[in-house]
């Protein structure tokens, strides 16, 4: 499935929320280890734990 991009070329959320790549990038910015082996649901859970 191809990522949806807006006029500036930036990714945006699709109908199912952020893409795995968007979650992966955010996880990298937040310093979450092991993100390269995580699927979309795992990345979302790890980010939720890190935020809260």
LUMTORKOL-277712 format. One record per residue: chain; residue in one letter; x, y, z of N, C-alpha, C, O, CB in turn. Coordinates in pm, 1 decimal. Glycine has a CB too. Layout:
<recs>
<rec ch="A" aa="a" n_c1="X" n_c2="Y" n_c3="Z" ca_c1="X" ca_c2="Y" ca_c3="Z" c_c1="X" c_c2="Y" c_c3="Z" o_c1="X" o_c2="Y" o_c3="Z" cb_c1="X" cb_c2="Y" cb_c3="Z"/>
...
</recs>
This chain:
<recs>
<rec ch="A" aa="x" n_c1="83.9" n_c2="-117.6" n_c3="0.0" ca_c1="0.0" ca_c2="0.0" ca_c3="0.0" c_c1="88.4" c_c2="124.0" c_c3="0.0" o_c1="182.1" o_c2="134.0" o_c3="79.2" cb_c1="-95.4" cb_c2="-0.2" cb_c3="121.2"/>
<rec ch="A" aa="x" n_c1="59.3" n_c2="215.7" n_c3="-86.4" ca_c1="141.3" ca_c2="335.2" ca_c3="-101.4" c_c1="101.4" c_c2="440.9" c_c3="0.8" o_c1="-17.0" o_c2="459.3" o_c3="29.1" cb_c1="129.1" cb_c2="391.3" cb_c3="-243.5"/>
<rec ch="A" aa="x" n_c1="200.8" n_c2="510.2" n_c3="56.1" ca_c1="173.1" ca_c2="614.3" ca_c3="154.3" c_c1="108.6" c_c2="734.3" c_c3="86.5" o_c1="146.8" o_c2="772.1" o_c3="-24.3" cb_c1="302.0" cb_c2="656.5" cb_c3="227.1"/>
<rec ch="A" aa="x" n_c1="11.8" n_c2="793.2" n_c3="152.9" ca_c1="-56.2" ca_c2="911.5" ca_c3="102.2" c_c1="27.1" c_c2="1032.6" c_c3="138.9" o_c1="70.4" o_c2="1046.4" o_c3="253.4" cb_c1="-201.0" cb_c2="923.2" cb_c3="159.1"/>
<rec ch="A" aa="x" n_c1="49.8" n_c2="1120.0" n_c3="43.1" ca_c1="128.4" ca_c2="1241.3" ca_c3="69.2" c_c1="47.4" c_c2="1364.3" c_c3="33.2" o_c1="-32.5" o_c2="1362.2" o_c3="-60.4" cb_c1="261.0" cb_c2="1239.5" cb_c3="-10.1"/>
<rec ch="A" aa="x" n_c1="68.7" n_c2="1471.9" n_c3="108.7" ca_c1="-1.8" ca_c2="1596.0" ca_c3="79.8" c_c1="78.7" c_c2="1679.4" c_c3="-20.6" o_c1="179.7" o_c2="1633.0" o_c3="-73.5" cb_c1="-26.8" cb_c2="1676.2" cb_c3="210.1"/>
<rec ch="A" aa="x" n_c1="34.2" n_c2="1800.9" n_c3="-46.1" ca_c1="95.4" ca_c2="1885.9" ca_c3="-148.2" c_c1="242.5" c_c2="1915.7" c_c3="-120.8" o_c1="319.3" o_c2="1935.5" o_c3="-215.0" cb_c1="19.4" cb_c2="2015.3" cb_c3="-158.9"/>
<rec ch="A" aa="x" n_c1="283.2" n_c2="1919.3" n_c3="5.4" ca_c1="423.0" ca_c2="1947.0" ca_c3="40.5" c_c1="508.6" c_c2="1821.6" c_c3="39.3" o_c1="628.4" o_c2="1828.8" o_c3="67.0" cb_c1="430.6" cb_c2="2012.1" cb_c3="177.1"/>
<rec ch="A" aa="x" n_c1="449.6" n_c2="1706.2" n_c3="7.7" ca_c1="524.5" ca_c2="1582.3" ca_c3="5.0" c_c1="537.7" c_c2="1517.3" c_c3="141.0" o_c1="609.0" o_c2="1418.0" o_c3="155.2" cb_c1="659.0" cb_c2="1606.5" cb_c3="-51.3"/>
<rec ch="A" aa="x" n_c1="470.9" n_c2="1571.0" n_c3="240.5" ca_c1="477.0" ca_c2="1515.4" ca_c3="374.8" c_c1="371.5" c_c2="1406.2" c_c3="388.8" o_c1="260.6" o_c2="1418.7" o_c3="336.8" cb_c1="456.6" cb_c2="1625.8" cb_c3="481.5"/>
<rec ch="A" aa="x" n_c1="406.7" n_c2="1300.2" n_c3="458.8" ca_c1="310.5" ca_c2="1193.2" ca_c3="481.9" c_c1="198.8" c_c2="1241.2" c_c3="572.0" o_c1="217.6" o_c2="1331.1" o_c3="653.9" cb_c1="378.9" cb_c2="1071.0" cb_c3="542.8"/>
<rec ch="A" aa="x" n_c1="83.9" n_c2="1181.2" n_c3="556.5" ca_c1="-27.7" ca_c2="1213.0" ca_c3="644.4" c_c1="-100.9" c_c2="1085.8" c_c3="679.0" o_c1="-83.8" o_c2="982.8" o_c3="613.8" cb_c1="-123.1" cb_c2="1314.9" cb_c3="579.3"/>
<rec ch="A" aa="x" n_c1="-181.3" n_c2="1093.6" n_c3="780.6" ca_c1="-252.6" ca_c2="975.4" ca_c3="825.7" c_c1="-354.5" c_c2="930.8" c_c3="721.8" o_c1="-421.7" o_c2="1012.4" o_c3="658.7" cb_c1="-321.3" cb_c2="1002.3" cb_c3="959.2"/>
<rec ch="A" aa="x" n_c1="-364.1" n_c2="800.6" n_c3="705.9" ca_c1="-464.1" ca_c2="742.6" ca_c3="619.2" c_c1="-588.1" c_c2="710.5" c_c3="699.7" o_c1="-599.8" o_c2="754.0" o_c3="814.2" cb_c1="-410.5" cb_c2="617.5" cb_c3="549.6"/>
<rec ch="A" aa="x" n_c1="-680.6" n_c2="635.6" n_c3="643.0" ca_c1="-804.9" ca_c2="602.6" ca_c3="712.2" c_c1="-784.5" c_c2="515.8" c_c3="836.4" o_c1="-872.4" o_c2="509.4" o_c3="922.2" cb_c1="-897.7" cb_c2="532.6" cb_c3="617.4"/>
<rec ch="A" aa="x" n_c1="-670.5" n_c2="449.7" n_c3="846.6" ca_c1="-641.4" ca_c2="363.4" ca_c3="961.6" c_c1="-539.1" c_c2="427.0" c_c3="1055.1" o_c1="-473.6" o_c2="356.4" o_c3="1131.8" cb_c1="-590.5" cb_c2="227.3" cb_c3="914.1"/>
<rec ch="A" aa="x" n_c1="-524.4" n_c2="558.6" n_c3="1050.1" ca_c1="-428.8" ca_c2="626.7" ca_c3="1136.7" c_c1="-293.1" c_c2="638.1" c_c3="1070.4" o_c1="-281.4" o_c2="620.3" o_c3="949.2" cb_c1="-415.8" cb_c2="553.8" cb_c3="1269.0"/>
<rec ch="A" aa="x" n_c1="-189.7" n_c2="667.9" n_c3="1149.3" ca_c1="-55.9" ca_c2="684.9" ca_c3="1093.4" c_c1="-3.7" c_c2="553.9" c_c3="1033.2" o_c1="-39.7" o_c2="444.7" o_c3="1077.3" cb_c1="40.5" cb_c2="735.4" cb_c3="1201.5"/>
<rec ch="A" aa="x" n_c1="80.8" n_c2="567.5" n_c3="932.8" ca_c1="139.8" ca_c2="448.9" ca_c3="870.6" c_c1="248.3" c_c2="390.9" c_c3="961.0" o_c1="292.4" o_c2="456.3" o_c3="1055.5" cb_c1="198.2" cb_c2="483.4" cb_c3="731.3"/>
<rec ch="A" aa="x" n_c1="290.8" n_c2="268.9" n_c3="932.0" ca_c1="398.8" ca_c2="207.4" ca_c3="1008.5" c_c1="524.9" c_c2="292.7" c_c3="998.4" o_c1="596.1" o_c2="310.9" o_c3="1097.2" cb_c1="426.5" cb_c2="63.9" cb_c3="958.6"/>
<rec ch="A" aa="x" n_c1="552.5" n_c2="345.1" n_c3="878.8" ca_c1="671.7" ca_c2="427.5" ca_c3="861.4" c_c1="666.0" c_c2="554.2" c_c3="946.7" o_c1="767.6" o_c2="596.3" o_c3="1002.1" cb_c1="688.6" cb_c2="464.5" cb_c3="714.6"/>
<rec ch="A" aa="x" n_c1="548.3" n_c2="614.6" n_c3="957.2" ca_c1="534.7" ca_c2="733.4" ca_c3="1040.5" c_c1="557.7" c_c2="698.3" c_c3="1187.6" o_c1="625.4" o_c2="771.6" o_c3="1259.7" cb_c1="395.7" cb_c2="797.0" cb_c3="1021.5"/>
<rec ch="A" aa="x" n_c1="501.1" n_c2="586.3" n_c3="1230.9" ca_c1="521.3" ca_c2="541.6" ca_c3="1368.9" c_c1="668.3" c_c2="508.8" c_c3="1393.9" o_c1="722.4" o_c2="542.1" o_c3="1499.3" cb_c1="433.5" cb_c2="418.7" cb_c3="1399.4"/>
<rec ch="A" aa="x" n_c1="732.9" n_c2="443.7" n_c3="1297.3" ca_c1="874.0" ca_c2="408.0" ca_c3="1308.8" c_c1="959.9" c_c2="534.2" c_c3="1324.5" o_c1="1049.5" o_c2="538.5" o_c3="1408.8" cb_c1="919.5" cb_c2="326.6" cb_c3="1185.1"/>
<rec ch="A" aa="x" n_c1="932.2" n_c2="636.1" n_c3="1243.5" ca_c1="1007.9" ca_c2="760.8" ca_c3="1251.9" c_c1="990.1" c_c2="828.3" c_c3="1387.6" o_c1="1086.5" o_c2="876.8" o_c3="1446.8" cb_c1="965.3" cb_c2="856.0" cb_c3="1140.5"/>
<rec ch="A" aa="x" n_c1="866.0" n_c2="830.9" n_c3="1436.3" ca_c1="840.5" ca_c2="891.0" ca_c3="1566.4" c_c1="909.8" c_c2="812.0" c_c3="1677.5" o_c1="963.2" o_c2="870.4" o_c3="1771.8" cb_c1="689.8" cb_c2="898.9" cb_c3="1592.8"/>
<rec ch="A" aa="x" n_c1="908.6" n_c2="679.8" n_c3="1665.9" ca_c1="976.0" ca_c2="595.4" ca_c3="1764.5" c_c1="1125.6" c_c2="625.7" c_c3="1766.6" o_c1="1187.4" o_c2="627.7" o_c3="1873.1" cb_c1="952.0" cb_c2="446.0" cb_c3="1733.8"/>
<rec ch="A" aa="x" n_c1="1183.0" n_c2="648.9" n_c3="1650.4" ca_c1="1324.1" ca_c2="685.1" ca_c3="1644.2" c_c1="1351.7" c_c2="817.8" c_c3="1711.9" o_c1="1451.4" o_c2="833.0" o_c3="1782.5" cb_c1="1370.4" cb_c2="690.5" cb_c3="1500.7"/>
<rec ch="A" aa="x" n_c1="1262.9" n_c2="914.0" n_c3="1690.0" ca_c1="1279.1" ca_c2="1045.3" ca_c3="1753.0" c_c1="1267.2" c_c2="1036.1" c_c3="1904.4" o_c1="1328.6" o_c2="1114.7" o_c3="1976.6" cb_c1="1175.6" cb_c2="1143.5" cb_c3="1698.7"/>
<rec ch="A" aa="x" n_c1="1188.2" n_c2="940.4" n_c3="1952.8" ca_c1="1167.0" ca_c2="924.8" ca_c3="2096.9" c_c1="1264.2" c_c2="825.7" c_c3="2159.8" o_c1="1258.7" o_c2="800.6" o_c3="2280.1" cb_c1="1025.0" cb_c2="880.1" cb_c3="2123.8"/>
<rec ch="A" aa="x" n_c1="1353.5" n_c2="769.4" n_c3="2077.9" ca_c1="1456.9" ca_c2="680.7" ca_c3="2131.1" c_c1="1408.0" c_c2="543.6" c_c3="2172.0" o_c1="1464.2" o_c2="483.5" o_c3="2263.6" cb_c1="1520.8" cb_c2="744.4" cb_c3="2247.1"/>
<rec ch="A" aa="x" n_c1="1305.5" n_c2="492.4" n_c3="2107.3" ca_c1="1253.1" ca_c2="360.1" ca_c3="2140.3" c_c1="1340.6" c_c2="254.1" c_c3="2075.1" o_c1="1354.6" o_c2="249.9" o_c3="1952.9" cb_c1="1105.3" cb_c2="345.3" cb_c3="2094.5"/>
<rec ch="A" aa="x" n_c1="1399.4" n_c2="168.3" n_c3="2158.5" ca_c1="1487.5" ca_c2="63.9" ca_c3="2108.4" c_c1="1406.9" c_c2="-55.7" c_c3="2058.1" o_c1="1297.5" o_c2="-83.3" o_c3="2107.3" cb_c1="1585.5" cb_c2="19.9" cb_c3="2217.6"/>
<rec ch="A" aa="x" n_c1="1462.0" n_c2="-125.6" n_c3="1960.1" ca_c1="1396.8" ca_c2="-243.9" ca_c3="1905.7" c_c1="1289.4" c_c2="-212.7" c_c3="1803.2" o_c1="1216.8" o_c2="-302.3" o_c3="1760.2" cb_c1="1337.3" cb_c2="-323.1" cb_c3="2016.1"/>
<rec ch="A" aa="x" n_c1="1278.7" n_c2="-87.4" n_c3="1763.9" ca_c1="1171.1" ca_c2="-46.7" ca_c3="1673.1" c_c1="1180.3" c_c2="-111.5" c_c3="1535.8" o_c1="1078.2" o_c2="-128.2" o_c3="1468.9" cb_c1="1172.0" cb_c2="102.4" cb_c3="1657.2"/>
<rec ch="A" aa="x" n_c1="1300.4" n_c2="-148.3" n_c3="1492.4" ca_c1="1315.0" ca_c2="-205.0" ca_c3="1358.0" c_c1="1248.5" c_c2="-341.7" c_c3="1345.0" o_c1="1216.7" o_c2="-384.9" o_c3="1234.2" cb_c1="1462.1" cb_c2="-216.4" cb_c3="1322.2"/>
<rec ch="A" aa="x" n_c1="1227.2" n_c2="-409.8" n_c3="1457.0" ca_c1="1164.1" ca_c2="-541.7" ca_c3="1452.1" c_c1="1015.3" c_c2="-536.5" c_c3="1486.4" o_c1="948.2" o_c2="-639.8" o_c3="1485.7" cb_c1="1234.8" cb_c2="-636.4" cb_c3="1547.2"/>
<rec ch="A" aa="x" n_c1="962.9" n_c2="-417.2" n_c3="1516.5" ca_c1="823.3" ca_c2="-403.9" ca_c3="1558.3" c_c1="729.5" c_c2="-386.6" c_c3="1439.3" o_c1="765.4" o_c2="-327.2" o_c3="1337.7" cb_c1="808.2" cb_c2="-286.0" cb_c3="1653.2"/>
<rec ch="A" aa="x" n_c1="607.9" n_c2="-440.0" n_c3="1454.6" ca_c1="504.9" ca_c2="-414.5" ca_c3="1354.1" c_c1="429.8" c_c2="-286.8" c_c3="1393.2" o_c1="462.2" o_c2="-223.0" o_c3="1493.4" cb_c1="406.3" cb_c2="-536.5" cb_c3="1341.5"/>
<rec ch="A" aa="x" n_c1="330.4" n_c2="-250.6" n_c3="1313.9" ca_c1="258.6" ca_c2="-125.7" ca_c3="1336.1" c_c1="193.8" c_c2="-120.1" c_c3="1474.6" o_c1="204.8" o_c2="-19.2" o_c3="1544.3" cb_c1="152.7" cb_c2="-107.4" cb_c3="1229.1"/>
<rec ch="A" aa="x" n_c1="127.2" n_c2="-227.2" n_c3="1514.0" ca_c1="59.4" ca_c2="-229.9" ca_c3="1644.1" c_c1="159.1" c_c2="-219.1" c_c3="1758.9" o_c1="132.9" o_c2="-151.0" o_c3="1858.1" cb_c1="-23.1" cb_c2="-358.2" cb_c3="1658.6"/>
<rec ch="A" aa="x" n_c1="273.1" n_c2="-285.9" n_c3="1745.5" ca_c1="375.1" ca_c2="-280.3" ca_c3="1849.9" c_c1="436.3" c_c2="-141.1" c_c3="1860.6" o_c1="462.1" o_c2="-92.1" o_c3="1970.5" cb_c1="484.3" cb_c2="-383.3" cb_c3="1822.6"/>
<rec ch="A" aa="x" n_c1="459.1" n_c2="-78.0" n_c3="1746.5" ca_c1="512.4" ca_c2="59.0" ca_c3="1748.8" c_c1="413.9" c_c2="153.7" c_c3="1816.6" o_c1="453.3" o_c2="236.4" o_c3="1898.9" cb_c1="542.9" cb_c2="108.0" cb_c3="1605.4"/>
<rec ch="A" aa="x" n_c1="285.3" n_c2="141.2" n_c3="1781.9" ca_c1="183.8" ca_c2="226.9" ca_c3="1841.8" c_c1="178.4" c_c2="206.5" c_c3="1993.9" o_c1="166.5" o_c2="303.3" o_c3="2069.1" cb_c1="46.1" cb_c2="198.4" cb_c3="1778.8"/>
<rec ch="A" aa="x" n_c1="186.9" n_c2="82.7" n_c3="2038.3" ca_c1="184.0" ca_c2="53.1" ca_c3="2181.8" c_c1="307.1" c_c2="110.3" c_c3="2251.6" o_c1="295.9" o_c2="167.9" o_c3="2359.8" cb_c1="175.8" cb_c2="-98.7" cb_c3="2205.3"/>
<rec ch="A" aa="x" n_c1="423.5" n_c2="94.7" n_c3="2190.7" ca_c1="547.0" ca_c2="145.8" ca_c3="2250.1" c_c1="542.8" c_c2="298.0" c_c3="2259.6" o_c1="588.4" o_c2="355.3" o_c3="2358.5" cb_c1="669.2" cb_c2="100.8" cb_c3="2167.9"/>
<rec ch="A" aa="x" n_c1="489.0" n_c2="362.7" n_c3="2158.6" ca_c1="477.2" ca_c2="509.4" ca_c3="2162.5" c_c1="377.6" c_c2="553.3" c_c3="2268.5" o_c1="399.4" o_c2="654.1" o_c3="2335.7" cb_c1="434.7" cb_c2="564.0" cb_c3="2025.2"/>
<rec ch="A" aa="x" n_c1="269.1" n_c2="479.4" n_c3="2284.3" ca_c1="169.6" ca_c2="512.0" ca_c3="2385.8" c_c1="230.1" c_c2="499.4" c_c3="2525.7" o_c1="203.2" o_c2="582.3" o_c3="2612.7" cb_c1="46.5" cb_c2="420.4" cb_c3="2372.0"/>
<rec ch="A" aa="x" n_c1="311.0" n_c2="397.0" n_c3="2547.4" ca_c1="377.7" ca_c2="379.6" ca_c3="2676.9" c_c1="477.0" c_c2="491.5" c_c3="2702.0" o_c1="488.2" o_c2="541.3" o_c3="2814.0" cb_c1="448.9" cb_c2="243.9" cb_c3="2683.4"/>
<rec ch="A" aa="x" n_c1="549.3" n_c2="531.4" n_c3="2597.6" ca_c1="652.1" ca_c2="635.3" ca_c3="2611.4" c_c1="588.0" c_c2="771.7" c_c3="2639.7" o_c1="644.9" o_c2="852.7" o_c3="2712.7" cb_c1="738.9" cb_c2="642.7" cb_c3="2483.4"/>
<rec ch="A" aa="x" n_c1="471.0" n_c2="797.1" n_c3="2582.8" ca_c1="401.3" ca_c2="925.2" ca_c3="2602.5" c_c1="341.6" c_c2="935.3" c_c3="2741.4" o_c1="339.5" o_c2="1042.5" o_c3="2801.9" cb_c1="291.6" cb_c2="943.0" cb_c3="2498.2"/>
<rec ch="A" aa="x" n_c1="293.0" n_c2="822.3" n_c3="2791.3" ca_c1="216.3" ca_c2="824.8" ca_c3="2915.9" c_c1="295.9" c_c2="793.3" c_c3="3032.9" o_c1="243.9" o_c2="791.8" o_c3="3144.4" cb_c1="105.2" cb_c2="733.1" cb_c3="2910.4"/>
</recs>
